[in-house]
Structure formats: structure tokens, C-alpha cells
Amino acid sequence: MLRERADAVLALAAREYPGMELVFHEQCFAQAGHFAGDDTTRLAAFLDCANDPEVDAVWFAMGGYGSNRIVGDAIAGLGDAARNKAFLGYSDCGTLLGALYREGIGRPVHGPLAGDIRREGGKDAVRRVLDFFAGSDDGVEPGLEGKPTMAFNLMTLAMLVGTPHMPDPAGHVVLVEEVAEHLYAVDRLFGHVTQMLPGVAGLRLGRVSEVPENDRPFGASAEEIARYWCEKTSIPYLGRADIGHDAANRIVPFGLARKSPRS
């Protein structure tokens, strides 16, 4: 994460949420190739924050690429303090969120990243999270009442199913979104994922954005692909969801729509 983006988040929080303290771990600004620091650095930072009893919530700064490389050690290293806080992010962070949910640790939440402040409308995305942390549910995805939910980036979910860290989807409504994948790849992903969700209560489709242009049209939209695979695997298709790799990304608590961390 760039420091100027963190500074922008801190300035907004100081100005509009004076009773809330935000702290960016120094690891957020590390770089090791594609990663925000090497595996050891990222793991240590996650455990520092998760195991600190003075920290109420862990808010992921960026998408968490490489979460799959540390997830087993991350879960094994969590102590009692981690069970009392929210963990909020999306994209590759879904690997950690799913593993936390599987183990019953904390309150995993799919929602905007701190780094989303860089996007058009990013200040509102940051406000949505800070409002949630302050006790408001205005930014929560509508229609979550009644059934437990979980939300993922589609690629992240495809890589998570079949591993020891995948939570049991039975009885859940699963929300998915995707970015920067060809529609033929989206079709592949749905073909895999829908066969790996036994007992799921239904699927909702978020935004599939920034789809690369192929040399020929795929012939079906993202929603048509989702409907096709849901019908083929007898999963109820429950319509659209307001989640995606953008500043409009709504908040989805895992499990029953238990409101904000302070409720």
C-alpha cells in the first residue's frame, strides 16, 4: 500500500470519526516482488494485529495476494484475543476470511479495503467500513436476513474449495464477484465452484467487471453463465448482489447477518 493512501484514510478518520483510532502496521508498506513483504513478514504482521487484545478489528489494507501461502500458519498462530474481533476485507483476503469462519474464530466480513480510497468513490467505501465499525449497518448488503451467508471473489473461492480451509457451505447463500477475467474463464470457474458447494442454499452474483476483450465473443453474459451452472447443479440462483472489486462494494458478514462489531 502506498503511504499517501494510508495518510488519506487516516486524515478522513481523524476528521470524521474522531473517537476511532486507526493504526497501519508497518508491513502494509513493505514490498517483496508481488507481495506486501515476504511470507514471514506478512504472517507476523497478521498475528501481531489479530492477537493484540487492544485491537478491536483487523481491516485489510489491500487485497491480500499470497494469503494462501500463510493461511495454515496464520490459523495455527491465533490466540484467544483473535476470537473477539472482526476481520474485514475481500479479494485474496477471502482465503483468510473463509478459514477463520471455518474455525469459528472472530467475525469474518467481506467488505471494502482501506486501499479502496484510491478508487473513484473511494472515500465513501472507507466511510462504509468506518460506519460499520462504529455500529451502523447502513452499508451492509440488503437481503441477508434469514439465511447464513458467505462472500468471495470467484477465483479465490475456486482456489479455496477442496482445501482444509474451506468452510462448510451447507445452508448458506454464497455471494461471488470477479474482476479482470475473460468470460470463458468465468465459465470455467463457475463450472468448478458450483460442483463443490454441497447443500448450498443459493448463489447470488455480484459484479463481474473489467472483463478483457477476447478475439471472439463468448456468447453469454456473466449472469447467463451463473444461471447456467446453477441450473446444471441444482443450486438456486437468487439474483444479483451489490459487491465487487470497486468502491461500491457492500459489506457482507459471514454467517447470519450479525450487524456491526459493536452491536
C-alpha positions in Angstrom: 0.0 0.0 0.0 1.3 3.5 -0.8 1.8 5.7 2.3 -0.2 8.5 0.7 -3.2 6.3 0.5 -2.9 5.3 4.2 -2.4 9.0 5.1 -5.7 9.8 3.2 -7.6 7.2 5.2 -6.1 8.4 8.5 -7.0 12.0 7.6 -10.6 11.1 6.8 -10.9 9.1 10.0 -9.4 11.8 12.2 -11.7 14.4 10.6 -15.0 12.4 10.6 -14.5 9.7 13.2 -12.5 11.4 16.0 -13.4 8.7 18.5 -11.9 5.9 16.4 -8.2 5.1 16.3 -6.7 3.6 13.2 -3.2 2.2 13.0 -1.5 0.9 9.9 1.1 -1.8 10.6 4.4 -1.0 9.0 4.1 -4.2 7.0 1.4 -2.6 4.9 4.2 -0.6 3.2 6.6 -3.5 2.6 7.2 -4.9 -0.9 8.7 -8.2 -2.0 8.0 -8.8 -5.6 4.2 -9.0 -6.0 3.8 -9.3 -2.2 3.5 -6.8 0.6 6.6 -8.3 2.2 7.7 -11.9 2.2 5.7 -14.7 3.8 7.3 -14.4 7.2 6.7 -10.6 7.3 3.1 -10.9 6.3 2.3 -13.7 8.7 4.0 -11.9 11.6 2.0 -8.7 10.9 -1.3 -10.6 10.7 -0.6 -12.3 14.0 0.6 -9.1 15.6 -2.7 -7.5 14.9 -5.0 -10.5 15.4 -3.5 -11.4 18.8 -3.4 -7.9 20.2 -6.2 -7.6 22.8 -6.2 -3.8 22.3 -7.2 -4.2 18.7 -11.0 -4.4 18.1 -10.8 -5.2 14.4 -8.4 -6.2 11.7 -9.0 -4.2 8.5 -7.0 -5.5 5.5 -5.3 -2.6 3.6 -5.1 -4.3 0.2 -6.3 -7.5 -1.4 -4.0 -9.9 0.4 -2.3 -11.6 -2.5 -0.4 -14.6 -1.0 -2.9 -15.3 1.7 -3.0 -18.9 0.5 0.7 -19.1 1.3 0.3 -18.3 5.0 -3.3 -19.3 5.9 -2.4 -22.6 7.7 0.3 -21.0 9.9 -2.0 -18.0 10.4 -4.8 -20.0 11.8 -2.5 -22.1 13.9 -0.9 -19.0 15.4 -4.1 -17.3 16.6 -4.8 -16.9 20.3 -7.8 -16.0 22.4 -7.8 -12.3 21.5 -8.5 -13.2 17.9 -11.8 -14.6 18.8 -13.3 -11.3 19.9 -12.7 -9.2 16.8 -13.8 -8.6 13.2 -11.6 -9.3 10.2 -12.7 -7.3 7.2 -11.5 -7.3 3.5 -12.1 -9.0 0.2 -10.3 -10.5 -2.9 -7.5 -12.8 -1.9 -8.2 -12.0 1.8 -11.2 -14.3 1.3 -8.8 -17.2 1.9 -8.2 -16.0 5.4 -11.9 -15.0 6.0 -13.0 -18.4 4.9 -10.5 -20.2 7.1 -11.5 -18.0 10.1 -15.1 -18.8 9.5 -14.4 -22.5 9.2 -12.6 -22.5 12.6 -15.2 -20.2 14.3 -12.6 -17.5 15.0 -13.7 -13.9 15.2 -16.2 -12.3 12.8 -15.1 -12.5 9.2 -16.6 -9.8 7.0 -16.4 -9.3 3.2 -16.1 -5.5 2.6 -14.1 -2.6 1.2 -10.3 -2.4 1.8 -8.5 0.6 3.2 -6.7 0.9 -0.1 -10.0 1.3 -1.9 -9.7 5.0 -1.1 -7.7 5.2 -4.3 -10.7 4.4 -6.4 -13.4 6.8 -7.7 -15.9 7.0 -4.8 -13.2 5.5 -2.5 -13.9 7.9 0.4 -17.5 6.5 0.6 -16.1 3.0 0.6 -13.9 3.9 3.6 -16.8 5.6 5.3 -18.9 2.5 4.8 -16.4 0.4 6.8 -15.8 3.0 9.5 -19.5 3.4 9.9 -19.8 -0.4 10.3 -17.1 -0.4 12.9 -18.8 2.4 14.7 -22.1 0.4 14.9 -24.0 1.2 11.7 -25.4 -1.4 9.4 -26.3 1.0 6.6 -23.5 -0.3 4.4 -24.5 -4.0 4.8 -25.7 -5.8 1.6 -29.5 -5.8 1.6 -31.4 -9.1 1.8 -29.1 -11.1 4.0 -31.7 -11.8 6.7 -32.8 -15.3 7.4 -30.0 -17.5 6.0 -26.3 -17.5 6.8 -24.1 -16.1 4.1 -20.5 -16.0 2.9 -19.0 -13.9 0.1 -15.9 -14.4 -2.0 -14.1 -13.3 -5.1 -14.9 -16.2 -7.6 -11.3 -17.1 -8.3 -10.4 -17.1 -4.6 -13.4 -19.3 -3.9 -12.4 -21.7 -6.7 -8.9 -22.0 -5.1 -10.3 -22.5 -1.6 -12.8 -25.2 -2.2 -11.4 -28.6 -1.7 -8.7 -27.4 0.7 -8.7 -27.9 4.5 -9.6 -24.2 4.9 -12.9 -24.1 3.1 -15.9 -23.6 5.4 -18.9 -25.8 5.1 -21.3 -24.1 2.6 -24.3 -26.2 3.5 -27.4 -24.0 4.2 -25.5 -20.8 3.2 -26.2 -18.3 0.5 -22.9 -17.7 -1.3 -22.2 -14.3 -2.9 -19.5 -14.1 -5.6 -17.8 -11.4 -7.7 -15.0 -11.3 -10.2 -12.7 -8.8 -11.9 -10.3 -8.9 -14.9 -11.1 -12.4 -16.1 -12.3 -13.4 -19.6 -15.8 -14.7 -19.7 -14.6 -18.1 -20.8 -12.5 -18.2 -17.5 -15.6 -17.1 -15.6 -17.4 -20.1 -17.1 -14.6 -22.4 -16.1 -14.7 -21.1 -12.5 -18.4 -21.5 -12.2 -18.2 -25.0 -13.6 -15.8 -25.9 -10.9 -17.2 -24.0 -7.9 -20.9 -25.0 -8.4 -19.9 -28.7 -8.1 -18.0 -28.0 -4.9 -20.8 -26.4 -2.8 -22.8 -29.3 -1.3 -26.1 -28.3 0.3 -25.7 -24.6 -0.5 -28.9 -22.6 -0.1 -28.3 -20.5 -3.1 -26.0 -18.3 -5.1 -26.0 -14.5 -5.7 -23.9 -12.8 -8.3 -22.0 -9.6 -7.7 -20.3 -7.5 -10.4 -18.1 -9.2 -12.9 -16.0 -6.2 -14.0 -13.1 -5.2 -16.3 -13.7 -8.2 -18.5 -10.9 -8.4 -21.1 -11.9 -8.3 -24.7 -11.4 -11.7 -26.4 -10.8 -12.4 -30.1 -14.4 -13.6 -30.4 -17.5 -13.1 -28.1 -18.0 -15.8 -25.6 -21.7 -15.8 -26.3 -23.2 -15.5 -22.8 -23.1 -12.8 -20.2 -21.7 -13.3 -16.7 -25.3 -13.7 -15.3 -26.2 -16.2 -18.0 -23.1 -18.2 -17.1 -24.1 -18.2 -13.4 -27.7 -19.2 -14.2 -26.5 -22.0 -16.5 -24.2 -23.6 -13.9 -26.7 -23.1 -11.1 -29.4 -24.8 -13.1 -27.0 -27.6 -14.1 -26.0 -28.3 -10.5 -29.5 -27.6 -8.9 -28.3 -24.6 -7.0 -31.0 -21.9 -6.6 -29.9 -18.7 -8.4 -31.1 -15.9 -6.2 -30.2 -12.8 -8.3 -27.7 -10.1 -8.1 -25.6 -8.7 -5.2 -24.1 -5.3 -4.7 -20.5 -6.5 -4.3 -17.4 -6.2 -6.5 -13.9 -5.0 -7.0 -14.9 -1.4 -6.8 -15.8 1.4 -4.4 -19.5 0.4 -4.3 -18.6 -2.9 -2.7 -21.1 -3.6 0.1 -20.5 -5.3 3.4 -21.3 -9.0 3.9 -20.8 -10.5 7.3 -20.1 -14.3 7.2 -22.8 -16.3 8.9 -26.1 -14.8 9.9 -26.1 -11.0 9.2 -24.9 -10.1 12.6 -24.6 -6.5 12.3 -21.6 -4.4 13.2 -18.7 -5.4 15.5 -20.1 -3.3 18.3 -23.7 -4.4 18.1 
